[in-house]
Amino acid sequence: MKTALTYTVNSGDSISNLAMALSGAAGVTVEEVTAANPDINPNALQIGSVLSIPSQGERLNYTVLHGDTLSGICAGLAECTHMTAAAIETSNPTVSPNAIFPGQQLKIPQTHGTAAPMPVTNAEYRGYWAWTYSQSAVPANATMSMAFSGWADVQTALQDSAPKLAHLVGTKFLCVGGGNQSGAFTSANLTALTAAIQAGECVGYDGIAYDVEEGYSGLESLFTASFATAKSKGFKVLVTVSHSAPYGITDSAALMKSFFADANIDFLSPQLYTSGKETGNDYSTSHGVSWSDYAACKAKIVPSLVNASMYDAAKDYFAGQGVSIRGFVQWAQS
């Protein structure tokens, strides 16, 4: 899962000009960005390189950060229609809008609209990823919702998710982790998460969602302990992984085996997408973990889908793998 864009301030930038440039760049395509940057390899972006983004407003120079891809950058810009200086200022409360400086990083909010209600299905569980960096609303017919910030640091996740908590519906999950360096799990941040759960710092939530995509190897016992702590404190536990297994953890096959056997996990949610813009489910597998392996899972399987309309296709596919799914979690915000 891709977190919100982070913009690195360039010389001559102002908040108002940046807002205009972001609005003007909404809808830009990978091909257009590639054409505007002929000296850059679109398949091997270098951290720190500056991309010229075509925009109908002021110029927009985007500095590549760890985990960025052209498709991810364009997907983030697609959500920036009607960007305002006030929205940027609200998303960066510690930044002085009249004194930004080169090299400073600004969180870019997504402001394109609200989510449509999910179609009624026969799914027992209808979940929804509620992006903390988006103003989109959670569909009223969701039975569970996850405040997603993309951070593996629990304190940052709690801080970014706090404004979203009151708007969640159904069983409310705090999501920790994500699909880039900020969301990568380490022994330190996983231990800190467990300590925060133990100390009662996740008050207001009904569950903890672990977005396990990147991280160190050798974390199996720490995840097991964290799940057990969450359950002992009365939380539901959901684990989501990229496709069939975490792509950025070297021992993810062993980790998935432990997830399948863990009775403290209530929901396991494999992500059937990469960019989050797919028009059909992506059933790619990784690290040798097959979909039929999910038949051994003790947790309820609720795949994460781009859109709820893809649920029936997912249900049929998994049935063919000998796996029963009980619902879904929608990624799209509209």
C-alpha positions as MATLAB code, in Angstrom:
seq = 'MKTALTYTVNSGDSISNLAMALSGAAGVTVEEVTAANPDINPNALQIGSVLSIPSQGERLNYTVLHGDTLSGICAGLAECTHMTAAAIETSNPTVSPNAIFPGQQLKIPQTHGTAAPMPVTNAEYRGYWAWTYSQSAVPANATMSMAFSGWADVQTALQDSAPKLAHLVGTKFLCVGGGNQSGAFTSANLTALTAAIQAGECVGYDGIAYDVEEGYSGLESLFTASFATAKSKGFKVLVTVSHSAPYGITDSAALMKSFFADANIDFLSPQLYTSGKETGNDYSTSHGVSWSDYAACKAKIVPSLVNASMYDAAKDYFAGQGVSIRGFVQWAQS';
ca = [
       0.000    0.000    0.000;
       1.258    3.362   -0.919;
       1.175    6.143    1.650;
       0.515    9.785    0.795;
       2.977   11.793   -1.237;
       5.715   13.575    0.642;
       6.938   16.677   -1.165;
      10.456   18.019   -0.637;
      10.543   21.811   -0.750;
      12.670   23.360   -3.502;
      14.183   26.819   -3.685;
      11.523   29.389   -4.589;
       8.573   27.269   -3.447;
       5.636   28.670   -1.544;
       2.639   26.845   -0.110;
       0.228   28.634   -2.440;
       2.268   27.902   -5.576;
       2.695   24.295   -4.484;
      -1.070   23.893   -4.063;
      -1.617   25.289   -7.557;
       1.029   23.005   -9.028;
      -0.392   19.912   -7.354;
      -3.876   20.679   -8.636;
      -2.485   21.218  -12.116;
      -0.572   17.935  -12.025;
      -3.561   15.815  -10.973;
      -4.172   13.230  -13.672;
      -0.631   13.265  -15.042;
       0.382    9.906  -16.509;
       3.536    7.834  -16.188;
       4.158    8.396  -19.887;
       3.938   12.180  -19.490;
       6.344   12.188  -16.550;
       8.740    9.917  -18.437;
       8.653   12.222  -21.460;
       9.349   15.240  -19.249;
      12.414   13.536  -17.749;
      14.314   11.944  -20.658;
      17.509   11.475  -18.625;
      15.820    9.419  -15.888;
      15.274    5.658  -16.025;
      11.576    5.273  -15.122;
      12.173    1.726  -13.897;
      15.072    2.615  -11.606;
      14.401    5.915   -9.874;
      17.318    7.182   -7.827;
      16.602    8.482   -4.328;
      17.223   12.226   -4.276;
      16.788   12.741   -8.005;
      14.356   15.497   -8.945;
      11.519   14.816  -11.366;
       9.908   17.553  -13.412;
       6.151   16.939  -13.187;
       4.012   18.386  -16.012;
       1.462   20.729  -14.468;
      -1.115   23.210  -15.678;
      -0.288   25.434  -12.719;
       3.077   26.446  -11.284;
       6.121   24.233  -11.854;
       6.316   21.064   -9.782;
       9.673   19.456   -9.050;
       9.309   16.242   -7.081;
      12.271   14.757   -5.192;
      12.294   10.952   -5.263;
      12.124    9.289   -1.840;
      12.718    5.702   -0.757;
       9.988    3.406   -2.051;
       8.749    5.785   -4.755;
       7.785    4.567   -8.214;
       6.497    6.604  -11.129;
       3.141    4.846  -10.966;
       2.923    5.495   -7.229;
       3.783    9.169   -7.652;
       1.170    9.560  -10.386;
      -1.397    7.710   -8.270;
      -0.741   10.133   -5.433;
      -1.018   13.148   -7.713;
      -4.315   11.819   -9.073;
      -5.818   12.452   -5.641;
      -4.678   16.088   -5.537;
      -7.472   17.763   -7.484;
      -8.676   21.040   -5.968;
      -5.634   21.213   -3.695;
      -5.534   24.298   -1.486;
      -2.867   25.973    0.591;
      -5.111   25.548    3.641;
      -5.257   21.777    3.120;
      -1.458   21.559    2.969;
      -1.113   23.729    6.072;
      -3.615   21.553    7.974;
      -1.643   18.421    7.086;
       1.585   20.020    8.335;
       0.667   21.666   11.656;
       4.283   22.045   12.807;
       5.336   23.867    9.630;
       5.302   27.645    9.371;
       3.570   28.302    6.020;
       5.438   31.570    5.565;
       8.859   30.128    6.305;
       9.267   26.857    4.432;
      12.816   26.062    3.350;
      14.572   23.903    0.725;
      14.896   20.278    1.793;
      11.918   20.449    4.135;
       9.378   17.656    3.620;
       5.646   18.328    3.492;
       2.825   15.799    3.715;
       0.465   16.185    0.771;
      -3.192   15.459    1.625;
      -5.617   13.852   -0.803;
      -8.746   15.925   -1.328;
     -10.610   14.499   -4.291;
     -13.881   13.558   -2.661;
     -15.767   11.044   -0.582;
     -16.143    7.310   -0.890;
     -19.240    5.821   -2.433;
     -21.131    3.206   -0.412;
     -19.862   -0.278   -1.093;
     -22.215   -2.482   -3.099;
     -24.281   -4.897   -1.050;
     -22.787   -8.379   -1.235;
     -23.223  -11.637    0.614;
     -19.878  -11.068    2.313;
     -20.026  -11.611    6.059;
     -17.303   -9.030    6.681;
     -17.079   -5.790    4.675;
     -13.946   -3.884    5.579;
     -12.530   -0.588    4.398;
      -9.057    0.959    4.456;
      -9.593    4.545    5.645;
      -6.564    6.548    4.550;
      -5.549    9.004    7.257;
      -4.157   11.367    4.613;
      -7.435   11.531    2.685;
     -10.653   13.416    3.341;
     -12.675   10.540    1.925;
     -15.449    9.119    4.104;
     -15.866    5.528    5.233;
     -18.888    3.811    3.624;
     -21.714    3.529    6.127;
     -22.339   -0.126    5.307;
     -18.833   -1.261    6.249;
     -18.736   -3.736    9.145;
     -15.126   -2.901    9.978;
     -12.723   -0.113    9.086;
      -8.990    0.442    9.362;
      -7.276    3.783    9.949;
      -4.330    3.463    7.564;
      -1.377    5.848    7.864;
       1.385    3.634    6.456;
       3.589    4.007    9.544;
       5.194    1.142   11.469;
       6.046    3.538   14.286;
       3.049    3.177   16.588;
       3.206    6.707   17.990;
       3.181    8.248   14.513;
       0.389    5.894   13.459;
      -1.653    6.896   16.506;
      -1.051   10.589   15.882;
      -1.916   10.457   12.186;
      -4.957    8.239   12.795;
      -6.472   10.243   15.656;
      -8.520   12.613   13.437;
      -9.939    9.606   11.569;
     -11.025    7.587   14.599;
     -14.373    9.303   15.150;
     -15.347    8.685   11.521;
     -14.639    4.949   11.446;
     -17.580    2.547   11.436;
     -18.101   -1.016   12.589;
     -15.126   -2.689   14.245;
     -12.451    0.016   14.331;
      -8.848   -0.977   13.676;
      -5.647    0.979   14.113;
      -3.351   -0.048   11.265;
       0.403   -0.140   11.828;
       2.864   -0.836    9.012;
       2.845   -0.267    5.269;
       4.447   -0.832    1.915;
       7.538    1.363    2.067;
      10.417    2.217    4.389;
       8.152    4.115    6.788;
       5.995    1.021    7.129;
       8.789   -1.538    7.455;
       8.785   -3.597   10.648;
      11.887   -3.856   12.811;
      12.411   -5.523   16.157;
      12.411   -2.064   17.763;
       9.159   -0.725   16.325;
       7.367   -4.061   16.717;
       8.423   -4.225   20.369;
       7.256   -0.620   20.810;
       3.881   -1.494   19.273;
       3.418   -4.390   21.676;
       4.379   -2.159   24.613;
       1.875    0.498   23.505;
      -0.891   -2.106   23.317;
       0.058   -3.420   26.748;
       0.084    0.108   28.190;
      -3.410    0.882   26.901;
      -2.320    3.528   24.401;
      -4.617    2.266   21.636;
      -7.788    3.291   23.435;
     -10.807    3.886   21.209;
      -9.958    1.127   18.754;
     -11.460   -2.350   18.680;
      -8.608   -3.992   16.829;
      -5.023   -3.758   15.615;
      -4.257   -4.267   11.920;
      -0.685   -5.248   11.081;
       0.261   -4.285    7.500;
       3.201   -6.636    6.986;
       4.933   -5.950    3.672;
       8.504   -4.867    4.395;
      10.817   -5.446    7.335;
      13.631   -7.389    8.912;
      13.824  -11.160    8.978;
      13.619  -13.080   12.244;
      10.544  -11.278   13.575;
       8.273  -14.317   13.870;
       8.411  -14.576   17.665;
       7.884  -10.828   18.101;
       4.801  -10.882   15.875;
       3.461  -13.890   17.780;
       3.964  -12.079   21.084;
       2.354   -8.900   19.760;
      -0.733  -10.740   18.518;
      -1.063  -12.500   21.876;
      -0.765   -9.197   23.740;
      -3.408   -7.580   21.548;
      -5.817  -10.452   22.165;
      -5.149  -10.369   25.907;
      -6.190   -6.709   25.884;
      -9.438   -7.484   24.093;
      -8.437   -6.380   20.584;
      -9.292   -8.084   17.335;
      -6.207   -8.839   15.235;
      -6.021   -8.441   11.460;
      -2.901   -9.134    9.416;
      -2.610   -7.937    5.825;
       0.215   -8.929    3.487;
       1.245   -7.999   -0.047;
      -0.239  -10.688   -2.310;
       0.335  -14.162   -0.837;
       3.296  -13.178    1.382;
       5.264  -10.052    2.368;
       7.430   -9.059   -0.590;
      10.023   -7.179    1.467;
      10.834   -9.741    4.175;
      13.335  -12.450    3.284;
      11.874  -15.160    5.526;
       8.280  -14.357    4.644;
       7.436  -17.984    3.771;
       8.222  -19.057    7.338;
       6.415  -15.990    8.647;
       3.282  -16.871    6.683;
       3.385  -20.417    8.030;
       3.329  -18.989   11.549;
       0.488  -16.619   10.613;
      -1.573  -19.517    9.252;
      -1.167  -21.426   12.527;
      -1.716  -18.508   14.918;
      -5.081  -18.705   16.697;
      -4.689  -15.108   17.908;
      -5.150  -13.738   14.388;
      -8.827  -13.102   13.661;
      -8.481  -11.984   10.038;
      -5.839  -12.529    7.363;
      -6.133  -10.153    4.417;
      -3.880  -10.821    1.405;
      -3.774   -7.818   -0.920;
      -4.943   -8.670   -4.442;
      -3.382   -5.567   -5.995;
      -0.073   -3.755   -6.349;
      -0.812   -0.180   -7.397;
      -4.335   -0.066   -5.998;
      -5.629    1.046   -9.398;
      -6.238   -2.400  -10.910;
      -9.580   -3.122  -12.554;
      -9.414   -6.812  -11.655;
      -7.940   -8.911   -8.872;
      -4.218   -9.680   -9.099;
      -3.597  -13.226   -7.896;
       0.205  -13.053   -8.058;
       2.057  -15.025   -5.397;
       5.400  -14.394   -3.739;
       8.154  -16.224   -1.850;
       6.768  -19.617   -2.817;
       3.557  -19.202   -0.812;
       0.635  -20.461   -2.898;
      -3.006  -19.561   -2.497;
      -3.826  -23.176   -1.714;
      -1.550  -22.819    1.337;
      -4.211  -20.520    2.776;
      -6.474  -23.537    3.292;
      -4.491  -24.249    6.475;
      -5.155  -20.786    7.905;
      -6.960  -20.628   11.264;
      -7.958  -16.990   10.755;
     -10.877  -15.819    8.644;
      -9.616  -14.880    5.183;
     -10.841  -11.492    3.974;
      -8.762  -10.397    0.955;
      -8.022   -6.730    0.407;
      -9.485   -5.723   -2.956;
      -9.290   -2.522   -4.944;
     -13.078   -2.414   -4.968;
     -15.881   -4.372   -3.332;
     -17.270   -5.186   -6.774;
     -14.356   -7.618   -7.196;
     -15.442   -9.788   -4.262;
     -17.466  -12.378   -6.179;
     -14.563  -13.016   -8.561;
     -12.201  -13.419   -5.603;
     -14.580  -15.805   -3.883;
     -14.795  -17.999   -6.984;
     -11.023  -17.960   -7.480;
     -10.225  -18.934   -3.903;
     -12.875  -21.653   -3.952;
     -10.945  -23.151   -6.852;
      -7.879  -23.193   -4.591;
      -9.773  -25.002   -1.858;
      -9.992  -21.844    0.243;
     -13.114  -20.244    1.693;
     -13.123  -16.463    2.100;
     -15.476  -14.672    4.481;
     -15.398  -11.108    3.240;
     -13.101   -8.382    1.963;
     -11.406   -5.089    2.763;
     -11.765   -2.363    0.121;
      -8.745   -0.193   -0.720;
     -10.285    2.359   -3.095;
     -11.544    5.544   -1.461;
     -14.218    6.304   -4.036;
];
